């Protein structure tokens, strides 16, 4: 039993090291952005030229972020820009009124780049692919020329086009562009039909304390979560493995090893680079208890049902990679004490419940590898 527990613990540690190496390799990768536009002012090609200096323009099948531009879709007929995060959630949405196509493309690029800088997906100041941000020349009259833009509209566009994108540029762009953020309800309705489901894999480990102090141990967890596009609701399954504990308060010492599985449901809320994830569910745990002072170390196998809740909080360090901490509590509905025969004094017991704190990494494979 000890050898099996040691082997499983080594495999869990190797998996954590593999995810850590992946974080180091992907931490400075450029965001992959798919650009679409329903208007010719600005066109998708013009927006792509504004972002390609600091982002990788990718087809829909290979993008982790989606940037949509819609003409006359905003308040008062303004041009609307919507940035969809991995999983289809609306990250930012802005309306800008102007008829200068280049200035609109550059202004949208500044807002998106500032958002990536805020998420620490990018470093540096805002520049377009052509160098400094575009300042539109004055439009002249004449046959076939477009009429000059209203002063207020031109001022809004120029203010955005000349914004200095540092960590605070997103707020400046909002004010100068007369921006309008959309509610979460709009986010769900506006999610692109081609957005992938959220798929998140996580590894974590940490201490677990029990109502019985002799059953305190360390625990590792591997979990998989899925959520539909644009929805905060998610489902999760998890596998849990504990280290071996020894009950020494009985005549015959009892060595106990436990592993189990959870089926959980909850919600996932993103606030900038942060995420919060409350969950609740049911689990089944299997344990092996051995009387280690008896010849042959007789063993009893037990099965236990459990109810549990958990709250996870994380911080995004790169596209699709989150450092996560999770606090969980579980309760076993029934007490479980039993003899390990043929020993006469080997009485084992299972924990009635406990608290666990796990630290680890979460990865979204769709966001990282596409």
N, C-alpha and C positions, 0 to 999 in steps of 0.2 A: 504493500500500500504506500509506503514511503517513497519507493522508487517511482511509482506511477505519479504521485503528487509532484515529485521533483521534476519529472519529465514534462508534465503539463505546464509547470511554472516556467521552465526554460523555454518552452515554445511560446508562451505568452510574452516573455521578455524579448524574445527574438522578433516577434511581430511588432512590438512597440518600437524597437530599434529600427525596423524597416520603415515604419511610418515616419519616424524622425528623420531618416535619410531622405525620404520623399519630400518632407517639408523643406529641408535645406536646398534640394534641387529645384523646387518650384517657387521658392519665396520671391524671386525677383523676375519671374516670367511676366511678359506683357499680357494685359487683359486681351482676350479674344472677343472682338465685337462684330456683330452682324448689323449692317446698316440698311434700313429700308425707308423709302420716302414715297408718299402718295402725291407729292407735288413736285413741280419742276423748280420751285424756288423756296428752299434750295433742293437740288437734286441729290439722290443718294451718292453719286460720284463726287459731288462737291463737298458733302459732309465727310466722305471717306478721306478726301485729300486733307481735310482739316484735322483729322485724328490720327492719321497713319504714322506721324512722327513719334507717337508715344503709345500707340495701341496696334495690335495685330488685327487687320481687317480680315474676317473669316466668313465663309458661307454659313448658312443657317445650321447645317448639320454639324459644323465644327466650332460654333461660337458658344461662349459661356455667358456673354452679355448681348442684349439686343437693343438697338437704338432705332426708334421709330419716329419719323417726322411726318406730320400731317398738316396740310395747308388748310387755313380757315377753320380749324377744329377747336381753337381756343376761344376764350371769352372775347367778344367784340370782333370776331373774325381773325384773331391773331394766329400765327403759326405755332403749333404745339409740338414739343419734343418730349418723348417718353423713353426712359431708360429702364429696361427690364433686367433684373438681377438673375443669377442662376436659379432655376426652379420656377421662373415666370412671375415672381413678385415685382411690383413696380418699385424701383429704387428712388427715382426722382421724375417729376413731370413739370414742365415749364411752358408758359405761353409768352411769346414775344411778337409784338406788332411792328413790322417793317417790310418794305418792298425791296430792300437791298439783299440779294440772295447770298453774296459772299459774306456779308456781315452777319447774317443769320447763322450760316454754317459755322463761322468762327465763334460766335457767341455760344452756340450749343456745344461746341468742342470745349470751350473754356469751362462751362458748367459741368460737363461730364468728367473732364480731367480733374477738376477740383474735387469732385466726389471720389474719384479713385485715389487722389492724394489723401483725402480724409480717411479712407479705408486702409491706407498704407499699402495700396497696390502699386503706387507710383511714387517717384520722388521728383523734385525739381519744380520749376516755374512753367506756367502755361505758354506754349508756343504752338503754332500751327505747323503743318508740314512744309509750308513755304517760308517759315521764319517768323517774323513778328506778326502779331495779330493784324488782320486786315482792317484798314480804315477806309471806308468807301469814298470815292471821289464824288464831287457834286454832280448831279444829273443835269444835263442841259436839255432844253426844249428842242423842237424840230420834229420832222416827220418820222413817225414810227417810234419816237422816244417815249419812255414811260413818264408820266407826270411825277414831279418831285414828291417825295414822301412828306407827310405832315411833320412839322418841327418836332412834336412830341415823340412820334414814332421813330424819326431819325435819331433823336437824342437817346431813346431807349436802346436802339440797336448799337449805336456807337459806344455807349457806356459799357455794354456787354462785351463788345469786340475789343475794348481796350482794358478790360479788367485784368488785374494781376493775379493769376491763379496760384495762390499759396493755400495754406490750410484754411484761411478765412474767405477765400474767393467765392465759395458757393453762396455764402450769405450776401456778399456784395452783388453778385450776379442776380440773385433773387430780387433785391431791392431795385437795381437799375433797370432790370428787364420787366418790371411790373409782373413778377412771377406769381403763379397760382399753383399751390400744391394740391394734389387730389387725395381724397379720403381712401381708406382701405377698401371700402365698398367699390369705388371706381377701379381700384387696382385689380380686384378680382374680375370685374367686368371687362377690363381692357387687356387682360393677359393674352398674349398671342396664342393662336391655336396650335402652333408648332412647338410651344414651350415644353421641355421635358419635365417629367416628374422629379421631385426631390428624392435622391437616394443618398443616405448618409451612413457611413461605417465608422465605428468608434472603438478605441481600445482605452481602458482606464484601469487604475489599480490604486489601492489605498487601504487604510485600516477599517476594521469592522468591530464594533463593540456590541456585546450581547447583554440581555437582562441577567444572564449568569456570567459573572466575570471570568470564570475558567474557560469559557467558550470564545473569548476574544481572539481575533485572528486577523490576517491580511486577506484581501480578496481582489480578484481581477475580473474584469467584465469585458466581453465583446458584444456589441449590439449593432443592429441594422434597423434603420428607420426609413420610412417612405411617406411621402405626402403628395397629393395631386397638385398640378400647376396652380399657382395663385391662391392656394388655400393654406391657412395656418394649422389645420387639423392634420395629425400624423398618427401612424401606427408604428410600433416598435417591438421587436423581439430581441431578447438578450440572453446570453449564456454567462453564468457566474461560476467561478472556481475559487475555493478558499484554501488556505494553508492548513496543515494538520494541527489539531489541538490535542492537549492531553489533560484528562480529568484525573487529578491526583488525590482527590478528597474521598476516595473509596478504597477499601482494602486492596482491590486489584485495579491497577491503573488502566484507564481507558483512553485509547488513541482514536481520534475521530477525524474523518475527512469528508467534505461535503461539496457537491456541485449541483447546479440547478438551472432552470430556464424560466424566463418571464415573457408574458404576452401583455403588452401595455398599449394604452391610447392616451393621447394628450394633444398639446398645441405647441407651436413653434413661432415665436415672435422675434423679429429682427428690428433692432434699434441702431441704425448706423452699422458699425462693425461688431456690435454686441448682439448676442442672442440669448433668449430665455426660453426654457422648455419644461413646463410642468407635465407630469405623467402620473398615471395610476394603472394598476393592473393586478393580475393573478399570476402565481408561479407554482412550480412543482420542484421540490428539492430531493435529492437522493444522497444518502449518507452511508458510509462504511465505518462501523465502530468495532475496534479490536481490543481484546483483553491481552495486552502485551506482556503481562507477567505469567501467562498460562502457556503450557506447552502447545506449540503449533499456532499460537496467537489466534484463537477462534474469533470469527468475525460475523457480525450481524448487519444485514442491509435493510435500510428503512427508507420509506417514501413519505414526504411531508408536503402538505398544501400550505400556501402562504398568500397573504394579501399585502400589497405594497404601494407606496407613493414615492415619487422622486421629483426633484427640481434640479435641472442642469442650467448652468450659465457658461457662456463661452465668448471668446474674442477671436475674430477673423484675422489671421496673420498673413494670409495670401488667398488667392482665388480658390475657393473650395476647401480650405484648410482652417480648422478652428481649434484653438486650445480650450479645453473644457474642464470644468469642475462640476461634480454631481453629488448631491446629498440625497440619500435614500433611507427609507425606513420600511421595515417589514414586520409582520405579525403572523405567528402561526396560531390558528384558531384553537388547537388542542394541545395539551401537555403530552409529552411522549417520554416515558421512562420504561426501560426494558432490561431484561437479563441477557447476558451473553453466555449462553450455555456451551460447554458443561461447567463453566466456572460457577462456584456457589455464591461469590460475593461481587461479581462483576455486574454492576448496575449502571447502564449508560443513560444519558438523557440528551434530548435535542433542544436547541434554543427556542424559547417562546417568541423571540423577536429581537430586533436590534437596529442599530444605526450604522451606516457605512458612508465614507467619504472617498470618492474616487477622482483622481486627476489623470488626464490623458489627452489624446488627440482625436479629432473627428475629421474625416475626409469625405468629400462629395465626389465620387469618381466621375460622374457625368461632367461636372464643372472642371475637373482637373485634366482629364484625358481627352476631352473632345477638342 
